[in-house]
Amino acid sequence: MPSFDTTFEESTSESIAESFTESTPDPQRVQGLPKKELVGKKGFVLSRISFWSIVLKKWKQYFWVQYGHTMLWFQTRGDFYNWLNNPYLTQSQRNRLIKRAINFVDDLHKPNVRGYQVTQRRTKSYGGKGVRQFKLQLWMDYGPTIAAAFGSDDPKEVDACREAIVECMKNSPLEKAQWSATQSHAHQIHSHSDSH
């Protein structure tokens, strides 16, 4: 499993940029490129980010990226750099490279949403191997639901992903009230996170 990565891979970025210089891209597409200055922490982690992966409790490795107040998950690291740098992609093609996006500001405008909460990290055994994991819960008016789950046999990987998510929640202007409110429910989290 790839180790946690916090550095921006300049060599990869440069090689991708060089491959895009054969012709002149549409100026409107270039203007629509993601903002590199919003890219924060990133790394690999085992994830359950789709409805069925949560229901079936199936892990799959993804490359995650902290992008402003949003967390993004990509199938591969290459997909992320393609999303970030490729001026020839249409907006639809660029969006399809993102396998899951959670915006910790915009989601608060959805009906009945109170905010997000991360559970404490726990280690569970899968096939004799310990996997350190945590869940991201979406708090609704009627209680919490599981939005996603993350894990790794490398504690640094899962801890880094959790820290990035917490930063997104704490630093989102509209989220601060919800962050404080959901902390009062922290003692209830463990009763909802016993199943893996």
C-alpha positions, 0 to 999 in steps of 0.5 A: 500500500502506498505510504502517506504523501503530503508533498506536491509532486512537482515532477509529476505535475511538470511531466503532465504540463509538458504533455499538454503543450503540443497544441493550444487549448481552449482559453475558456477551458484553461480559465476553468482549471481548478485553483492550485492554491486551494490544494492542501493535504493529500494522501492514500487511504482505504475508503468506503465512499459509496452507498454500496461500499458502506452497506457491503463494508468493502474497502477500496483505496482512493487518493484524497485531497483537501481542496479549500473547504472540500474533501475530494476522493480520486480513483488514483493519484494520476486522476487527481493531477489530470483533474488539476492540470489538464486544460483539454478536459471538459467540465463534465470530464473533469467532474467524472474524475472525482469519485466523491466530494464533500463540501463542508459549507454547501452541504449545510444548506441542504434540508435537515442537515446540522453538520458533520462529525468524525468518530474516534479512531479504532483498530479492527482486524480484517483477515488477521491484519489490524486496520485503523479506521474512523467514520464520517457521520452526517448529522441530520435533524433525526440523528446521524447517518454514515457518510463515509468510512476510512481506514488503513493498516498504516496509522499515519495514512488514516490519521492524516485523512482524519486531520484534513477532514477535521480542518475542513470542518473547523475552518469552514465559516458556516460550519463552526456553529455546527461543529460546536453543536455536534461536539455535545453529541460526541458521547453518542458516537461510539454507540453508532459506530460499533459495526465495521 
